[in-house]
Amino acid sequence: MTTRIACLGDSLTRAQFSVDYLDLLGRRRPPGDVRLARFGVNGDFAHNLLQRLDAVVGDPPDVITVLIGTNDARASLAGYPVEQAVKRKQLPHRPSADWFQHCLGAGVARLRAETDATIGLLSLPVLGQQPDGPAAQASQAYSRMIAEVAATSGVVHLPLHERQIEELRRADPPPIPYREATPAAVIGVLARRAVLRRSLDSISRRRGLLLTTDHIHQNSRGAALIAEAVDTGLLNRSA
């Protein structure tokens, strides 16, 4: 019997700028075992995700994964263009940690009330490549909030952040300082792929990055850890 999985998130799930973890997840399962539906929108905050749950609850899947909060965490960092993001994403006010946790909790509550799906909340991929740097610390702080929401809501917590930190510490990659990804930089990645035919992994290697292409979006190694977290922590568990 095929398991229907809805994957909710932001650009990491949309997979225009990241390696596609949905594709990698599908490859980990036997043919016909899963049918994946993508609900990822570039730049989304937890508030935005909360506003677009109708499509998910209107056709309830068997399993729901939620990977949201990277942009909320980025908004807490110095140098992030908060005002532009508020306007672009039509947020009612500036992002904050408390608001993130409220929106995530409200979203999970609705999914639990209106579906019978098994729900898994992924902690965030690590921001940057320095586990003790401000960006990584922000992703860790928001990941702790995700774990709290999972615990209080009675859904599955998938410890992606913890797994990626482990990977970074073991590999000990170059301590390249975090740089916020500007729209121009993101377009530059797309141009390199389209014009120069460079893969996301080759862009990542040229920049000396282990898990990402730009400190935020995932290369194959980072995306594989997302697929692994969902497969081992949720699908095998619910089988």
Buried (B, 14 or more C-beta within 10 A) or exposed (E): EEBBBBBBBBBBBBBEBBBBBBEBBBEBBEEEEBEBBBBBBBBBBBBBBBEEBEEBBEEBBBBBBBBBBBBBBBBBBEEBBBEEBBEEBEBEEEBEBEBBBBBBBBBBEBBBEBBEBBBBBBBBBBBBBBBEBBBBBBBBEBBBBBBBBBEEBEBBBBBBBBBBBEBBEEEEBEEBEBBBBEEEBBEBBEEBBEEEEBBBBBBBBEBEBBBBBBBBBBBBBBBBBBBBBBBEBBBEEEE
